[in-house]
Amino acid sequence: MFGRRLERIQSRVSMKQIKVDVAVIGAGTAGMAAYRAARQAGKQVVLIEGAEFGTTCARVGCMPSKLLIAAANGLHDAKAQAPRGIEGTHALEANGEHVLAYVRSERDHFVKGVLKETDSFAQDTIIRGFARFESRNVILVDDFARVEATSVVIATGSASIVPDDFKQFGDRLITSDDVFGLKTLPKRCAVFGAGPIALELGQAFARLGVDVFMFSQKNQVGALTDIPVRDALIEALQQEFYLDPDATILEKSMQDGEPTIRFKALDGTERTERFDWVLVATGRKPQLTSLQLEKTGIELNDKGVPLFNEQSMQCGDSSIFMAGDCDGTRPFLSDAADEGKLAGDNAACFPDVHSVKRKVPFSIVFCEPQVASVGASYDDLDKQMTVTGTVSFETQGRSRVLRQNRGLLHVYAHAKTGKLLGAQGCGPAAEHLGHLIAWALQLDLSVEDMLKLPFYHPVIEEGLRTALKEANKKCFEARAQTAPELPNAAGC
């Protein structure tokens, strides 16, 4: 016992001792924002990172996936010109090796931009190594540094979830983190999951000529909870590749070196298919296990994630703050940047912590039709006090002109006040419609306020106006049903 205690003491003495105001763990989007905020506040800061610089977004997330999608959509659109009288495009095909080389080349451009910024950081404030807590305010970095910090920002990001029963596929198993390191495209790919990552990569593969089978469970598609909108998305995607939103998988195995899936098909029959790859995109989890958070004394939820205040990013009343994907709430770059800035500001000012009004929740899926979810979750709305405005893009003018007339948009408003509450939709240009709705929500507008704003013709935004008009009409009807009776002339 005494020997081990002496060994720990000697190890601690031999470590480099660092004392700072703020320690930021993780150099992704959130961590970099926290680092900049604390530095701008005039504090002594260190940024600790054990993996590569360059952010998940730039390396394996937002940017390379959109590059792949753009290539896939370009081919898809070119091959879909026959109805317009453009002939010969059916012969076009993707060279998988060249497509992925192009994606990596452009991806590297974005990564270089991030690396240029991290290279500009004061190098004596960067610590390369993996962090773990010794106590609430003391961090050990590998076995060479001991950092004592007044406050800490945890911004360690997230990692792909790979259930154990998929590991039998060995090197034929990939996650979204692996896709952009591949040298060519497969002929056949099974995709498990139908969330944003699965939909984007799965459809991109399909449009590039890969035979895609996508399996989800419990009708979880596109993170949509509004059933008619979700069903419209499923119907549109099923026109392009096999998609079972509530799959029954009977067996997973390797046969003759090939991943083999036996499942109940959409028509109820039993079916067995072999694939080159299996892409698992069933979700991501916060990367927190190695931090040894139990030594901080802060309260954790049942998944081991610290409980924190979303308006301040503070964990309880402690000097520890969360930011980015590791907090398990809003897994989007824009939110990671906001959270990093907020966490960095508050870590620098601790114990004088400030709360802010967070931006409207907002997410986009860049499949086609695109998916947008804005504002209050549909499941959380008071259905008795909510009206829904609807537009189908099947007959919407501009959408039909563009031959992108698929999808459905629902906007939600308070029945009595007409205040806009949120929206879920899939359709053309949903990334732009979603921004209009998010801005209106942030400005606390009603549907009537929005209808006073200009809409040009012919544009897809007219579809949003159609949904707003229906919601506004329903609001007037709801108010009329509960309006008090006016006194008659004799009673005046």
N, C-alpha and C positions, 0 to 999 in steps of 0.2 A: 504493500500500500504506500509506504513512505517513498519507495523507489519510483513508483509511477508519478507521485506528486512532484518529486524532485525533477523528474524528466520533463513534466509539463512546465515547471518553472524555468528550467534551462532553455526549453524550446521558446518560451515567451521572451526571454531575455535576448535570445539570438535573433529574434524577428526584428524587422525594421519597424520602429514605432512612429506612427503618424497621428497627429492630432489636428482635426479640422472642424469647421462649423457644420458642414453638410457633406454627407457621403451619398452618392447616387450609385445604385447597383443596377447595371444594365445600360448599354449605350445604343439602344434602339431609338425609335422616334420619341417615345415618352421620356426616356432617360436623357437624351440630348436636350430636350426642351427643359427638363428640370435642371440640368447642369447650367444651361444658359441663364435661366431665371435666377438661380442662386448666385451665380457669378455677377450678374447685373445688379444684384442687391448688395454687392460689395463683400460677399462672404468668401471665406476660404473653403474651396470645394474640391473633392476628388470624384472622378468618374471611374468606376470599376467594371471591367468587362473581361470575361474569360474566353469568349468566342470571337468570331470575326466581326469587325466593324462593317457597316454598310446597310443595316436595318433589314428586317424581314420583308418590309414592303418592297424595297428596291431589289433585293436578291432573289426571293422566291415567292413574293406575294403580289401586291397590287400591280406593279409595273410589268414584270414578265408575263403575268397571266393576261393582261390587257393586250400586250403585243401578240401573244398567241391567238387571242380572240379576234384581233383585228385581221390577222392573216387568214384565219378560218372564215370570217365573215366576208372578206374580200373574195375568196374563192366561191363561197356559197352564193353571194349576190351575182357574181359574174355568170355562174351556171344557171341562174334563175331568170335569164333574160328572154328565153324563148317566147313566153306569152306576149312580150312586147315586140316581137318580130325580129329580135336579134338572134341570128342562127350561128351554129358552130361552136358555141361555148361549152357544149356538153363534153367536149374532148379535154377540157382543162383538168389537171390533177395536181395534187400536192406532192412535192419532193420532201418527204419527212426530214431527211438529213439537212437539207438546205433551209427548211422552215425553222428548225430548232437552232441551227447555227445563226440565222438572222436574229431570232429572239434573244439568244445569248449575247450577241454583239450589241444590240440596242440596250439590253438589260445592263450590260457592263458600263454603258454610258451613264445610266442613272446611278449605278453604284459609285462610279468615280466622282459624281457630284457630291454624294454623301461623304465619301472618304476625303474629299477636298476640305469639307467643313471640319471633320474630326481632326485632320492634320493641322488645322489652324488653331486648335485648342492648345493651351499651354501644356507642353508635354510633361511637366512635372506635376500636373494635376491628373494625369492618366495612370491608372494602375491596371496592368494586364494580369488577370488571374481570376479564379473562381472564389466567390465570397460565401462566407457562412457566419452566422452570429455566434459570438461568444457570450454576449449579454445584450441587453436592449440597445446600448450605445457603443458596443464594441464589435467590430467586424474583423474576422481573420480572412486574409486573402491567401489561398493555398497555404504554404508553410513558410512564407517569407515576409509577410507584412501583417501588422496589427494596427487597425485604424480605429481611433476613438473619435466619435462624431457627436456633436450636440444633437443633431437630427439626421434622419436617414430617409431617403426616397428609394422604394423598391420598384424597379421598372424592368423586371427580368423577362417579360414577354410570355409567349405561350409555345406549346409544342403539339404536333399532331398526335391524336389518340389512335393507337393500334391495338385493338382487342387481341387477346392471346390466341384465339382460334384462327386468326389470319396469319400468324407468324409461320405456319407450316409452308406458306408459299415462298419463303426464302427470298432470293434475289428477284423473283417475279412479282414481289410485292413492292408497291411504291406509294408514297404520300405526295402531297402537293409540294413538299420540300425537295422531292427528288426529280420532279417532272422536268425541270429546266436543265438538269445535268445529263439527260438522256441524249443519245446521239441520233436516234431516229424514232419514228412513230411505229407503234405496233399495228398489226393487222386487226386484232380483236382485243378489246379491253373490257373487263368487268369493273364497274364503278359502284362502290358501296357508299351510300349517303346521297342525299339530294338537297343539301344545304347550298349556300352560295358558292363555296369552292367546288363542290361536286358538279353543280349545274354549269358553272363557267367552263371548267376543264373538260367535262364530259361532252358538252355540246361542241366545244372547239374541236375536240378529237373527231367527233362524228362528222363535222363539216369539212374536216381535212381528210376524210375517207376511211377513218377507223370504224370498225363495226363495234358499236358501243351497246352494252347492256347495263342499265342503271337500276340499282335496287335500293329502296328506302323502306322505312318502317313507320307504321301508324300515320301514313299520309303526311309525313313531314317533308314538305317540298318548298324550297325558297324561303324558309322561315316565315311563311304566311299562315295566319290564323283565321283569316276571313275565308270561309269555305268556298263561296262562289268564285272569288278571285283565285284562290289556290287551284280550283278545278279547271278554270280557264287556262291557267299556266300549264297544268298537266296535259290538257288536251292539245295545246299548241306544241309542246315538246314531244309528245308521243307521235306526232307527224314526222319527226326527224330521226328518232332512235327509240330503242326499246326502253321503256321506263315503267317500272312497277312501283307505285308509291307505298304499297303495303305488302311487300314481298314475303313469301314463305320460302325460306331457304331450307332444303331438306338435307343437303350435305355439301361440305367443302372438302376437296382433296387434291392431291397431286397425282396425275396419271400420265405415265410416260414423260415425266418432266414438265407437264403442262398443268397450270391451275384449272381445276374442273369444278364446276358448280352445278349441282342438281337442285332444281327448284320447281315450284308449282307455277305454271305460266298464267298469263292474264286470262286465257280461255279455260283455265281449270285443269288442263292436262299437265302431266309430269314431263319435265324437259331437262336435258343435260347438255351443257355447253362447255367447250374448252376455250381458253384464252391465252394470249401471250403475256398479258400483265393483269394484275389486280390493283386498282387504285382505291385505297381506303381514304375516304374523306368524311368520316363520321363525326368530326368535331375536333376541337383543340382544347387543351387544358393549360391552366397557368403553370409556369415553370417556377415552382417554389420549394419543392421537396428538399433540395440540397442546401437550402438556406438555414435549416435547423431553427425554424421560427419559434419552436417551443421554448427556446432559451430567451426569447424576448419578453415573455409574459403577456403578450397581447392576445386578445380573444380571437379564435379561429372558428370558421363555420365547419360543417361536417365534411367539407371537401378540402380542409386545410388551408383555406383562403382567409386572410385577416378580415375581420369585420371593420368597415370604414365608412366614413361620412362622404357621400358622393358630392356634396357641396363644398367640401374642404379637402377631401382625400386623406384626412387624418384617421388613423387607426385608434379608436377610442379617444382617450385624452393623452395618448403617448406622443413621443417625438418621432414616430414612424409614419410615413405617408406612402400611399400606393399610387401607381400611375400606369396606364396602358393595359395591354392584354392580360397581364398577370392578375388584374383585379377581378376578372371574370364577368365584367358587365358589358361594356361597349367595345367590341373587338374591331374597331375601325381606326385608320390612321388619323383622321381629323380629330377624333375624340382622344386618341393617345397624345396628340400634340397639346390639346387643351388641358388634359389631365396632368401632363408633365409640367406645363407652365404653372398650373395652379398648385401642384404639389411642391414644385421648386420654390415658388413664392412663399408658401406657408412654412416650408422647412427652414427657409432663410429667416423668417420672422418669428419662428417659434420662441416662446409660447403664445405670441400674439397672432393667433390663427384666425383667418377670415373665411367666411363662406360666401359663395357666389351663386347666382342663378345659372344653372347649366344650360347649354344650348339644347334646342329641340332634338330628341332622339330621331335619327335619320339613317337609313341604310339603303344601299342599292346593290342589286345583283346584275351583273353585266352579261347575262345570257340574252337570247332573243326569243320571245319578247322580254324586255328588261323588267326588273322587279323593283318597286320602291315601297318602303314602309316608313311612314312619317308620323311623328307625334305619339299620342296615346296608343298603347297596344289595344287591338280590337277586343281581346279577352277582358281587358280591364274597364271597358266602357260600361256605363249604366245604360243598358239597352232600353229601359223605359223612358229615358230622357235623351235618347240619341236618335237622330234621323240620318239616313244614308242617301247620298246622291250617287247616281250610277251613270256610267257611260260605257258602252261597248265600242271597241275600236273597229269592229268588223265593218260597220257602215260609216265610220267617221271619214269625212272627205279627204283630208290630206293623207291620212293613213292608207286609204285605198289607192290614192294616186301613187304612193311610194311602194305599194304592194307589201305593206307591213301591217295590214289590218287584222291583227290578232290581239286578243287580250281584253281586260276588263279593269276599270278603275272605280273604286268606292271612296267617297269622301264622307267624313263623319262630322256632324255638327250638333251642338246642344239644341234640343227641340224648342226651348223657350227663348233663349237668348240669341240663337243663331251663331254663336261663337264656334269657329272652326276648331275641331278637336284632333283630327288626324286623318290619315288616309292609308289605304293599301291598294296597290294596283300592279298589273303587269300589262305592258303595251309598248308601243314605239316611243322612243325618246323619254322613257320614264325617268332617266337621270335628270332631265331638264324639268319635267313636270314636278318631280319630287322636290327640286330646289325651290320652285315657286311656292309650293305648299309649305315647305319648311320655313321659308322667309315670312309667309303670311302668319304662320303659327307663332314665330318668334316675335312678330309685331302685334300679336294678340288681335288679329283681324277677325271679323265675322264673314260669313259667306256673302252677305250683302255688300260689305266693304270690298270684297274681292271682285264682285260683279261690276263695281263702278270703275275698275281698272281697265285699260285698253286691251283688246284682243284683236289681232290682225286676221285677215282671211286670204287664202286658206292656210291654216297652220294646225298642227296637232294640238296646240294649246286650246283650240276651240272645243276639243273633247273635254278638257278640264272645265271649261265654262258650262258645258251641257250638264256635267255632274253637279256643279255648283248651283245651277238654276233649279234642278230637281230638289236638292237639299233645301234651298231657300223656300221653295214652294211648300215643302213639308213643314218647315218651321212656321210659316204663316198659318197653315192649317192647324198645327198644334196649338198655336197661340189663340186662334179663333175658337177652338173647342173649350178653352178655359177662361175666355174673356168674360168679365162681369157684365151683366145686362145693364144697358144704359137706361136711366130714368126716362119715362115718357113725358110728353110735353106738359101734361096736366100736373106732373109732379115737380116741374121746374120752378 
